[in-house]
């Protein structure tokens, strides 16, 4: 019974260790580095389409509709983006 319990806990610890090493797939961290497309833009702010969702966005660059962008950071519900090459 002790050997069986030890094997069970070793398996659980193995799964936990592998899960910790996996890349983030949800939350704010997942958005960083994602690419999208500008839907509308005026001066330094607009709306972008990223991961199937519309987001408010800001950029230090002037962007145009249809231009590809990359997410640099996220503050609340606003993304900071830059032009993607």
N, C-alpha and C positions, 0 to 999 in steps of 0.2 A: 504494500500500500504506500509506503514511503517513497519507493522508486517511482511509482505511478504519479504521485503528487509532485515530486521533483521534476519529472518530465513535463508535466502540465505547466508548471510555473516557468520552466525554461522556455517552453514554446511561447507563452504569453509575453515574456520579456523579449524574446526574439522579434515578435510582431511589433512590439512597442518601439524597439530600437530601429527597425526598418521604417516605421511610420515617421519617426522623428527626422530621418535623413531625407525624406521626400520633399520636393519643392512645394512651396505654398500654392494652393489652387483656389483659395477663396479669400475674401476680404480685400482691404485696401492694397496690400502688398501685391496681390495678383494683378492689379491694374497697371503697375509700374512696368514700362517697357512694351505694353500692348500698342498695337497700331490701330488707326482708325481713319476716318475721312471727314473733312469739314463739310457740314451741311449749310451753315450760314455763318458769316463773319463780318464784324464791323470794328474797325480800329484794332484794339488788342483783346477783344472778347468775342465769343460766339458760341455756336453749338456744334458738337462733333458726334459722330456715330462710332462707338467703340464697343466691341463684344456684343453686338446686337441691341445696344441701348443708346439713347440720346443723352448726352451730358453737356452741361454748361462748361465752357473752357476759357482759359486765358493763355496768352502767349506774349512774349516780348517781341515776336516777329509779326509782320503783317501776313496774314494767310488769305487764301481765296477758296471759294466753294469748289469742292471736288478734290482738293489737295490732300495728300496723304500726310498724316501726323503720327507722332509717337508720344505716349504719355510719359512725362518726366516725374510728376508727383500728383498727389491728390490732397486737397484741403476741404474737408466736409464733402459737399456735393459738387465741387468745382475741380476740374482737372487742369493741370498745367501741362501744356503740350508744346512741341517743337516740330518744325517741318521734318518729314522723314525723307530719306534719299533712296 
